[in-house]
Amino acid sequence: MEDVRFAFGSNWKDFVSLLTPAQVDLATQSLRDLLAVETLQGKRFLDVGSGSGLFSVAARRLGAAVRSFDFDQDSVHCTQHLRHRFDADDPAWQVEQGSILDETYVASLGTFDVVYSWGVLHHTGNMAAAFEAIAGLVAPGGTLCISIYNDQGMLSRYWHGVKRLYNRGPALRWVITIAHSPIVAARFLARLATGRRQLERGMSLWIDLKDWLGGYPFEVAAPAGVISTFERLGFRLVKLRDVGARSGCNEFVFRRVPEASRR
């Protein structure tokens, strides 16, 4: 595959520089709600593609021992920055560079009670291989939380082309941005008008919109396909937030079925 990739970590640098305690509180509550728990005390939490590191902070706040990794070195630096800011020298939080597609690295990680990968696997360049790899990181009886871009057919093919061109150089980036500025502006103004400039999970709307416009590699999947894949890999669906025919991510919580229960 050609080496065309959005600078995800550069985008996250802007986010972490302005991160507020209120956003950390929102992220922590959203993780608590997603997992339907009050605490992760005594649990091991793996943040696959940690990005800004915000949800690693949230997992530590809930008491988990955390291991965070990202392919993008700038994203690793962002996560390290938040670790230093919120949990300096915390021995229960490990941050490193790594790829979910690196078989040797993945094999060295072991298994975890909670594996979290939000909006990441569809940006690896090989989502099918990423699904297989991440499944093996979940301990029997453990939980897997992922979000995956929704398959909208031809519209998704269109966005694939847009994102690929966006990352071809500064000139094309400006052309793509200007051409799509009405869509970006409409989404921003709609949020602003309803008092929802800050996203529910503590994220930034502007950072999220830039990620959407430029995020490449880019793959999509229908919910049924994701569910059937992880059922084949020994998981049971616990929770699904389906965006229907709209753009955005479908959100999944799976539980790994213990081997004895699968016989």
Secondary structure, DSSP 8 states (H G I E B T S, - for coil): -------HHHHHHHHHHT--HHHHHHHHHHHHHHHT-S--TT-EEEEET-TTSHHHHHHHHTT-EEEEEESSHHHHHHHHHHHHHHHTT-TTEEEEE--TT-HHHHHTT--EEEEEEES-GGGSS-HHHHHHHHHTTEEEEEEEEEEEEB--THHHHHHHHHHHHHTT-HHHHHHHHHHTHHHHHHHHHHHHHTT--B-TTS-BHHHHHHHHHH--S---B-HHHHHHHHHHTTEEEEEEE--TTSSSEEEEEEEE--HHHH-
